[in-house]
């Protein structure tokens, strides 16, 4: 059996098979018999092997003509509609995208904030234990910070000491002392002159735990720190003022200069020409931006000032307020390349009490900023004169000042 149509064999093909006919006429029906003998066509279709009926061209157009383009059949399409362009993509769900973008941003912000908090909290040097302070006054309204600038040279190389003109004294003493009160009536910043005449009361040794009975001995205020450190200084301030100290904050020479440099310098208006060979200060009157070295020289200068230490404390207040204002600006807070170095320099340099938290520290800085912004008051402790080189406080004014602070009232007392 062969595969050729009936009555055909290989011999019937002749030499024309595969090469077409050499005649100009179409092949006869006898030659094309296999076309007629195919399987029956399905109903409605042309017989197998015959050309389907062609459309009629009438009235200038094709009648009922469908080439397959309308259904996409030419390219095997048709699944995505009648235009043959394939499946249509759904429109973007912008609400969903915005929602997930917002969730992602909030999550990143929260994680960054929490991580920053724990990083900053771990850097605080909580070395001062106020629980060692005995016979403390009753706590009043608001919060009182004792802010101390020490002359500690810790962390300074010999070259740094020479450049900053700090000298090479061992140990550390208090170079400045201030009380910052925060409350509902605006912040109040009060400088305690280092030469203030005070009485050393009965106190508990910070290291030995031994009780040292007071003898009525009167010294300069900075001697209390030199004798037994921050705990005795807090005890002495509380005893001589009647004001409860809630938190203690201390910074040394190196830390102060580092914070100023990390903040990109601090702009301040210097009221007069200053030249002091001991501190290294050499400034012209007017607004200028001080770097760390210049800022340290400015806050330490007293010999070139008419009011000596009293004028120096005013410059210290002015500069600390300007520094707090600089740190709190958007250019620092919103710039991580400035914020984190500033925070790192500050937190590494500060010595605080064991109960001091980051929110307490933030409250202190914002209150310092408020002083420079005119929302608060800055002053020296009211004085009544001097004796033996020591400055005497005006006891009546001090009593009135402390009463106003304890009641968190607007301060009306004027200082020197």
KOLKOLNU-42084 format. One record per residue (C-alpha): residue in three letters; x, y, z; residue number from 1. Coordinates in Angstrom, 3 decimals. Layout:
BEGIN
<'ala',<X,Y,Z>,NUM>
...
//
This chain:
BEGIN
<'unk',<0.000,0.000,0.000>,1>
<'unk',<1.312,3.412,-0.859>,2>
<'unk',<0.418,6.846,0.424>,3>
<'unk',<-0.570,8.292,-2.906>,4>
<'unk',<-4.223,8.928,-3.856>,5>
<'unk',<-6.272,6.265,-5.491>,6>
<'unk',<-5.135,5.184,-9.030>,7>
<'unk',<-1.792,6.895,-8.462>,8>
<'unk',<1.588,5.451,-8.046>,9>
<'unk',<5.113,6.691,-8.077>,10>
<'unk',<5.190,6.112,-11.793>,11>
<'unk',<2.130,8.353,-12.336>,12>
<'unk',<3.877,11.372,-10.930>,13>
<'unk',<5.989,11.937,-13.944>,14>
<'unk',<8.801,14.365,-13.991>,15>
<'unk',<6.593,17.348,-13.302>,16>
<'unk',<5.923,16.595,-9.620>,17>
<'unk',<7.488,19.259,-7.441>,18>
<'unk',<8.326,21.449,-10.462>,19>
<'unk',<4.911,22.661,-11.530>,20>
<'unk',<3.436,22.334,-14.996>,21>
<'unk',<5.191,23.517,-18.086>,22>
<'unk',<1.851,24.397,-19.668>,23>
<'unk',<0.377,27.838,-19.645>,24>
<'unk',<-2.988,26.309,-18.720>,25>
<'unk',<-3.967,25.158,-15.233>,26>
<'unk',<-3.619,21.517,-14.467>,27>
<'unk',<-6.629,19.443,-15.321>,28>
<'unk',<-9.082,18.098,-12.829>,29>
<'unk',<-7.571,14.680,-13.355>,30>
<'unk',<-4.261,15.877,-12.024>,31>
<'unk',<-5.903,17.619,-8.995>,32>
<'unk',<-8.176,14.715,-8.069>,33>
<'unk',<-6.757,14.563,-4.538>,34>
<'unk',<-8.228,17.983,-3.839>,35>
<'unk',<-11.765,16.689,-4.516>,36>
<'unk',<-11.247,13.472,-2.601>,37>
<'unk',<-10.349,14.905,0.762>,38>
<'unk',<-12.377,14.537,3.928>,39>
<'unk',<-15.797,16.187,3.994>,40>
<'unk',<-15.894,19.814,5.103>,41>
<'unk',<-17.695,20.697,8.289>,42>
<'unk',<-21.086,22.273,7.873>,43>
<'unk',<-20.935,25.917,6.841>,44>
<'unk',<-17.367,25.737,5.481>,45>
<'unk',<-15.976,25.285,2.004>,46>
<'unk',<-15.126,21.751,0.976>,47>
<'unk',<-11.677,20.596,1.989>,48>
<'unk',<-9.058,21.865,-0.432>,49>
<'unk',<-11.329,24.444,-2.109>,50>
<'unk',<-10.882,28.187,-1.853>,51>
<'unk',<-13.583,29.730,0.353>,52>
<'unk',<-15.992,32.156,-1.229>,53>
<'unk',<-14.434,35.608,-1.453>,54>
<'unk',<-16.174,38.733,-0.188>,55>
<'unk',<-18.066,40.963,-2.563>,56>
<'unk',<-16.863,44.469,-3.187>,57>
<'unk',<-19.906,46.716,-3.341>,58>
<'unk',<-20.658,50.368,-2.934>,59>
<'unk',<-16.995,51.291,-2.612>,60>
<'unk',<-16.223,48.946,0.292>,61>
<'unk',<-15.989,45.367,1.346>,62>
<'unk',<-19.206,43.704,2.317>,63>
<'unk',<-18.992,41.627,5.528>,64>
<'unk',<-15.261,41.368,5.165>,65>
<'unk',<-13.174,40.376,8.144>,66>
<'unk',<-9.510,39.770,7.476>,67>
<'unk',<-8.834,38.669,10.986>,68>
<'unk',<-7.222,41.924,12.100>,69>
<'unk',<-10.296,42.937,14.064>,70>
<'unk',<-10.072,39.889,16.297>,71>
<'unk',<-6.313,39.602,16.533>,72>
<'unk',<-6.416,36.208,14.730>,73>
<'unk',<-3.647,37.158,12.280>,74>
<'unk',<-1.092,37.174,15.088>,75>
<'unk',<-2.796,34.672,17.265>,76>
<'unk',<-4.216,37.360,19.542>,77>
<'unk',<-7.683,38.103,20.614>,78>
<'unk',<-7.328,37.217,24.322>,79>
<'unk',<-6.959,40.818,25.476>,80>
<'unk',<-9.709,42.420,23.404>,81>
<'unk',<-10.359,43.449,19.847>,82>
<'unk',<-7.395,45.746,19.283>,83>
<'unk',<-4.831,42.951,19.029>,84>
<'unk',<-2.482,44.610,21.524>,85>
<'unk',<-2.514,41.855,24.106>,86>
<'unk',<-3.755,41.890,27.747>,87>
<'unk',<-4.405,45.332,29.221>,88>
<'unk',<-2.426,46.275,32.377>,89>
<'unk',<-4.496,47.451,35.340>,90>
<'unk',<-4.188,51.151,36.277>,91>
<'unk',<-1.701,51.851,39.126>,92>
<'unk',<-3.235,51.963,42.588>,93>
<'unk',<-1.694,55.283,43.757>,94>
<'unk',<-3.477,55.256,47.108>,95>
<'unk',<-1.939,51.918,47.936>,96>
<'unk',<1.515,53.062,46.816>,97>
<'unk',<1.302,56.281,48.846>,98>
<'unk',<0.103,54.365,51.901>,99>
<'unk',<2.992,51.892,51.825>,100>
<'unk',<5.518,54.649,51.110>,101>
<'unk',<4.260,56.561,54.142>,102>
<'unk',<4.386,53.426,56.314>,103>
<'unk',<7.962,52.751,55.187>,104>
<'unk',<9.098,56.314,55.915>,105>
<'unk',<7.449,56.338,59.351>,106>
<'unk',<9.030,52.986,60.196>,107>
<'unk',<12.488,54.192,59.172>,108>
<'unk',<11.997,57.395,61.178>,109>
<'unk',<10.888,55.524,64.293>,110>
<'unk',<13.737,53.011,64.099>,111>
<'unk',<16.290,55.806,63.549>,112>
<'unk',<14.893,57.845,66.443>,113>
<'unk',<14.914,54.908,68.850>,114>
<'unk',<18.430,53.894,67.813>,115>
<'unk',<19.649,57.484,68.202>,116>
<'unk',<18.080,57.720,71.658>,117>
<'unk',<19.809,54.595,72.970>,118>
<'unk',<23.099,55.605,71.324>,119>
<'unk',<22.979,59.065,72.916>,120>
<'unk',<21.814,57.756,76.287>,121>
<'unk',<24.720,55.302,76.422>,122>
<'unk',<27.231,58.127,75.933>,123>
<'unk',<26.189,60.174,78.976>,124>
<'unk',<28.770,60.110,81.769>,125>
<'unk',<26.585,59.750,84.856>,126>
<'unk',<29.361,60.042,87.429>,127>
<'unk',<27.772,62.340,90.042>,128>
<'unk',<25.671,60.761,92.780>,129>
<'unk',<23.387,63.370,94.351>,130>
<'unk',<22.086,60.777,96.810>,131>
<'unk',<25.306,61.406,98.750>,132>
<'unk',<24.226,64.989,99.415>,133>
<'unk',<22.727,65.265,102.912>,134>
<'unk',<20.223,67.612,104.599>,135>
<'unk',<18.766,68.839,101.335>,136>
<'unk',<16.189,71.653,101.018>,137>
<'unk',<12.645,70.756,100.045>,138>
<'unk',<12.100,70.624,96.308>,139>
<'unk',<10.167,73.546,94.844>,140>
<'unk',<8.281,74.070,91.593>,141>
<'unk',<10.132,73.793,88.285>,142>
<'unk',<13.592,72.301,87.737>,143>
<'unk',<16.987,73.624,88.844>,144>
<'unk',<20.224,72.716,87.028>,145>
<'unk',<23.659,73.484,88.439>,146>
<'unk',<25.860,74.035,85.369>,147>
<'unk',<29.596,73.955,86.003>,148>
<'unk',<32.473,74.762,83.696>,149>
<'unk',<35.658,73.175,85.008>,150>
<'unk',<39.261,73.855,84.076>,151>
<'unk',<39.896,70.164,83.533>,152>
<'unk',<42.670,69.516,80.999>,153>
<'unk',<41.725,65.867,80.635>,154>
<'unk',<42.051,64.727,77.026>,155>
<'unk',<44.284,67.639,76.021>,156>
<'unk',<47.739,67.002,74.564>,157>
<'unk',<50.664,69.274,75.412>,158>
<'unk',<50.168,70.929,72.034>,159>
<'unk',<46.459,71.481,72.769>,160>
<'unk',<47.242,73.002,76.164>,161>
<'unk',<49.668,75.414,74.539>,162>
<'unk',<47.274,76.295,71.710>,163>
<'unk',<44.309,76.810,74.046>,164>
<'unk',<46.445,78.545,76.713>,165>
<'unk',<45.017,76.359,79.485>,166>
<'unk',<48.221,75.820,81.436>,167>
<'unk',<49.178,72.436,82.830>,168>
<'unk',<47.722,72.398,86.336>,169>
<'unk',<46.825,68.953,87.640>,170>
<'unk',<43.316,68.105,88.759>,171>
<'unk',<40.408,70.433,88.071>,172>
<'unk',<38.662,73.421,89.573>,173>
<'unk',<35.428,75.221,88.802>,174>
<'unk',<35.934,78.012,86.305>,175>
<'unk',<32.249,79.021,86.233>,176>
<'unk',<29.032,78.063,88.036>,177>
<'unk',<25.436,78.842,87.066>,178>
<'unk',<21.956,77.897,88.227>,179>
<'unk',<19.408,77.451,85.436>,180>
<'unk',<15.784,77.397,86.588>,181>
<'unk',<13.139,76.161,84.144>,182>
<'unk',<9.405,76.451,84.697>,183>
<'unk',<6.155,77.964,83.500>,184>
<'unk',<7.339,81.571,83.722>,185>
<'unk',<10.337,81.319,81.458>,186>
<'unk',<13.919,80.257,82.235>,187>
<'unk',<16.181,82.117,84.661>,188>
<'unk',<19.976,81.846,84.427>,189>
<'unk',<21.913,82.955,87.503>,190>
<'unk',<25.719,83.091,87.634>,191>
<'unk',<27.439,82.287,90.920>,192>
<'unk',<30.775,84.160,90.954>,193>
<'unk',<33.633,81.823,91.782>,194>
<'unk',<34.833,84.260,94.466>,195>
<'unk',<31.476,84.262,96.281>,196>
<'unk',<31.878,84.047,100.072>,197>
<'unk',<30.088,80.891,101.327>,198>
<'unk',<30.039,78.642,104.383>,199>
<'unk',<31.090,74.998,104.104>,200>
<'unk',<28.355,73.034,105.917>,201>
<'unk',<28.365,69.564,107.429>,202>
<'unk',<28.727,67.110,104.543>,203>
<'unk',<29.229,63.462,103.674>,204>
<'unk',<32.475,62.599,101.896>,205>
<'unk',<31.817,61.513,98.310>,206>
<'unk',<34.492,58.801,98.471>,207>
<'unk',<34.874,57.926,102.145>,208>
<'unk',<31.231,58.240,103.156>,209>
<'unk',<32.429,59.883,106.355>,210>
<'unk',<30.475,62.768,107.864>,211>
<'unk',<32.471,65.981,108.194>,212>
<'unk',<30.954,68.392,110.700>,213>
<'unk',<30.590,71.999,109.685>,214>
<'unk',<32.593,74.511,111.695>,215>
<'unk',<31.292,77.739,110.186>,216>
<'unk',<34.320,77.934,107.947>,217>
<'unk',<33.906,80.464,105.137>,218>
<'unk',<35.675,80.084,101.787>,219>
<'unk',<35.332,81.035,98.163>,220>
<'unk',<32.669,79.004,96.406>,221>
<'unk',<35.079,77.281,94.023>,222>
<'unk',<36.977,75.873,97.033>,223>
<'unk',<34.048,73.540,97.783>,224>
<'unk',<34.536,71.774,94.459>,225>
<'unk',<38.302,71.570,94.945>,226>
<'unk',<37.809,70.045,98.400>,227>
<'unk',<35.406,67.197,97.650>,228>
<'unk',<34.079,67.493,94.116>,229>
<'unk',<30.585,67.966,92.690>,230>
<'unk',<28.680,66.494,95.651>,231>
<'unk',<30.154,69.002,98.116>,232>
<'unk',<29.623,71.846,95.639>,233>
<'unk',<25.914,70.954,95.376>,234>
<'unk',<25.673,70.653,99.158>,235>
<'unk',<27.311,74.077,99.624>,236>
<'unk',<25.082,75.809,97.059>,237>
<'unk',<21.940,74.307,98.562>,238>
<'unk',<23.011,75.216,102.121>,239>
<'unk',<23.816,78.843,101.274>,240>
<'unk',<20.789,79.487,99.048>,241>
<'unk',<18.026,77.181,100.305>,242>
<'unk',<17.399,76.128,96.688>,243>
<'unk',<17.052,72.445,95.802>,244>
<'unk',<19.341,71.373,92.924>,245>
<'unk',<17.665,68.742,90.715>,246>
<'unk',<20.459,68.051,88.221>,247>
<'unk',<24.178,68.610,87.839>,248>
<'unk',<25.966,69.230,84.508>,249>
<'unk',<29.724,69.773,84.084>,250>
<'unk',<31.945,70.360,81.060>,251>
<'unk',<35.717,70.827,80.746>,252>
<'unk',<37.909,72.925,78.474>,253>
<'unk',<38.368,70.297,75.750>,254>
<'unk',<34.711,69.356,75.621>,255>
<'unk',<33.605,72.955,75.347>,256>
<'unk',<35.906,73.660,72.385>,257>
<'unk',<34.889,70.400,70.667>,258>
<'unk',<31.173,71.180,70.894>,259>
<'unk',<31.651,74.622,69.356>,260>
<'unk',<33.714,73.197,66.477>,261>
<'unk',<31.228,70.372,65.869>,262>
<'unk',<28.400,72.922,65.673>,263>
<'unk',<30.297,74.787,62.974>,264>
<'unk',<31.157,77.742,65.211>,265>
<'unk',<28.921,80.145,67.115>,266>
<'unk',<27.957,83.632,66.039>,267>
<'unk',<28.039,86.227,68.817>,268>
<'unk',<28.008,90.006,69.092>,269>
<'unk',<31.063,91.111,71.109>,270>
<'unk',<30.274,94.464,72.753>,271>
<'unk',<33.873,95.800,72.891>,272>
<'unk',<37.403,95.174,71.691>,273>
<'unk',<39.038,92.490,73.855>,274>
<'unk',<42.705,91.605,74.080>,275>
<'unk',<43.909,89.292,76.859>,276>
<'unk',<47.311,87.592,76.640>,277>
<'unk',<46.455,85.134,79.430>,278>
<'unk',<43.376,83.663,77.783>,279>
<'unk',<44.535,84.345,74.216>,280>
<'unk',<41.498,86.522,73.448>,281>
<'unk',<41.985,89.041,70.638>,282>
<'unk',<38.624,90.259,69.322>,283>
<'unk',<37.247,93.341,67.668>,284>
<'unk',<33.858,94.740,68.574>,285>
<'unk',<30.918,93.447,66.530>,286>
<'unk',<29.255,90.260,65.268>,287>
<'unk',<31.545,87.368,64.419>,288>
<'unk',<31.618,83.566,64.384>,289>
<'unk',<33.967,81.999,66.922>,290>
<'unk',<35.508,78.551,66.575>,291>
<'unk',<36.255,76.328,69.569>,292>
<'unk',<39.633,77.865,70.387>,293>
<'unk',<38.322,81.428,70.101>,294>
<'unk',<35.178,80.628,72.100>,295>
<'unk',<37.211,79.183,74.975>,296>
<'unk',<39.384,82.309,75.053>,297>
<'unk',<36.265,84.502,75.079>,298>
<'unk',<34.508,82.811,78.032>,299>
<'unk',<37.722,82.653,80.092>,300>
<'unk',<38.692,86.314,79.688>,301>
<'unk',<38.409,88.461,82.822>,302>
<'unk',<41.580,90.526,83.171>,303>
<'unk',<40.762,92.638,80.112>,304>
<'unk',<37.259,93.432,81.433>,305>
<'unk',<36.411,96.339,83.718>,306>
<'unk',<34.155,94.213,85.916>,307>
<'unk',<36.628,91.313,86.003>,308>
<'unk',<34.846,88.106,87.045>,309>
<'unk',<31.368,89.704,87.060>,310>
<'unk',<31.745,90.781,83.429>,311>
<'unk',<33.159,87.392,82.577>,312>
<'unk',<30.081,85.622,83.969>,313>
<'unk',<27.890,87.823,81.769>,314>
<'unk',<29.937,86.860,78.711>,315>
<'unk',<29.652,83.204,79.697>,316>
<'unk',<25.878,83.452,79.958>,317>
<'unk',<25.693,85.223,76.623>,318>
<'unk',<27.863,82.680,74.859>,319>
<'unk',<26.153,79.590,76.319>,320>
<'unk',<22.784,80.949,75.231>,321>
<'unk',<24.162,81.598,71.723>,322>
<'unk',<25.620,78.065,71.625>,323>
<'unk',<22.294,76.526,72.638>,324>
<'unk',<20.565,78.628,69.995>,325>
<'unk',<23.053,77.445,67.349>,326>
<'unk',<22.658,73.767,68.280>,327>
<'unk',<18.857,74.060,68.141>,328>
<'unk',<18.724,75.559,64.641>,329>
<'unk',<17.321,73.509,61.696>,330>
<'unk',<20.745,73.660,59.999>,331>
<'unk',<22.066,71.512,62.854>,332>
<'unk',<19.053,69.451,63.913>,333>
<'unk',<18.047,68.457,60.348>,334>
<'unk',<21.592,67.848,59.121>,335>
<'unk',<22.825,64.428,60.321>,336>
<'unk',<26.378,65.271,59.246>,337>
<'unk',<26.339,68.113,61.781>,338>
<'unk',<23.843,66.825,64.354>,339>
<'unk',<25.585,63.553,65.217>,340>
<'unk',<29.107,65.030,65.542>,341>
<'unk',<27.683,67.814,67.747>,342>
<'unk',<25.760,65.352,69.895>,343>
<'unk',<28.756,63.030,70.094>,344>
<'unk',<31.136,65.829,71.103>,345>
<'unk',<28.711,67.151,73.690>,346>
<'unk',<27.699,63.854,75.238>,347>
<'unk',<31.287,62.630,75.431>,348>
<'unk',<32.293,65.841,77.215>,349>
<'unk',<29.490,66.198,79.756>,350>
<'unk',<29.525,64.840,83.300>,351>
<'unk',<26.041,64.609,84.778>,352>
<'unk',<24.225,63.159,87.784>,353>
<'unk',<22.952,59.598,87.802>,354>
<'unk',<19.322,60.638,87.396>,355>
<'unk',<19.950,62.887,84.392>,356>
<'unk',<18.115,61.787,81.247>,357>
<'unk',<18.213,62.927,77.644>,358>
<'unk',<14.890,64.720,78.035>,359>
<'unk',<16.302,66.632,81.011>,360>
<'unk',<19.314,67.577,78.907>,361>
<'unk',<17.085,68.684,76.040>,362>
<'unk',<15.001,70.765,78.463>,363>
<'unk',<18.191,72.458,79.685>,364>
<'unk',<19.362,73.340,76.154>,365>
<'unk',<15.960,74.628,75.053>,366>
<'unk',<15.751,76.760,78.179>,367>
<'unk',<19.224,78.178,77.505>,368>
<'unk',<18.019,79.010,73.999>,369>
<'unk',<15.019,80.750,75.542>,370>
<'unk',<17.268,82.977,77.624>,371>
<'unk',<18.984,84.318,74.500>,372>
<'unk',<15.628,84.638,72.750>,373>
<'unk',<14.316,87.064,75.339>,374>
<'unk',<11.872,84.610,76.909>,375>
<'unk',<13.807,84.440,80.180>,376>
<'unk',<16.138,86.288,82.532>,377>
<'unk',<19.899,86.215,83.027>,378>
<'unk',<21.652,87.772,86.011>,379>
<'unk',<24.440,87.500,88.561>,380>
<'unk',<23.717,86.576,92.131>,381>
<'unk',<22.759,89.813,93.972>,382>
<'unk',<25.794,91.175,95.845>,383>
<'unk',<26.194,93.410,98.890>,384>
<'unk',<29.923,94.150,98.558>,385>
<'unk',<33.154,92.285,99.295>,386>
<'unk',<35.366,91.338,102.204>,387>
<'unk',<38.927,90.032,102.051>,388>
<'unk',<38.668,89.545,98.289>,389>
<'unk',<35.478,87.494,98.629>,390>
<'unk',<32.159,88.692,97.171>,391>
<'unk',<29.308,88.937,99.686>,392>
<'unk',<25.789,88.032,98.644>,393>
<'unk',<22.862,90.298,99.453>,394>
<'unk',<21.038,87.954,101.813>,395>
<'unk',<17.646,89.693,101.595>,396>
<'unk',<17.645,89.717,97.804>,397>
<'unk',<18.905,86.140,97.651>,398>
<'unk',<16.086,85.047,99.970>,399>
<'unk',<13.497,86.798,97.781>,400>
<'unk',<15.050,85.337,94.609>,401>
<'unk',<14.994,81.800,95.988>,402>
<'unk',<11.370,82.203,97.106>,403>
<'unk',<10.334,83.280,93.602>,404>
<'unk',<12.206,80.356,92.039>,405>
<'unk',<10.750,77.819,94.479>,406>
<'unk',<7.245,79.076,93.679>,407>
<'unk',<8.093,79.216,89.952>,408>
<'unk',<7.127,82.879,89.846>,409>
<'unk',<8.345,85.550,87.482>,410>
<'unk',<11.716,86.746,88.773>,411>
<'unk',<11.714,90.423,89.698>,412>
<'unk',<14.923,90.526,91.719>,413>
<'unk',<17.794,92.316,89.991>,414>
<'unk',<21.329,90.983,90.124>,415>
<'unk',<24.723,92.564,89.506>,416>
//
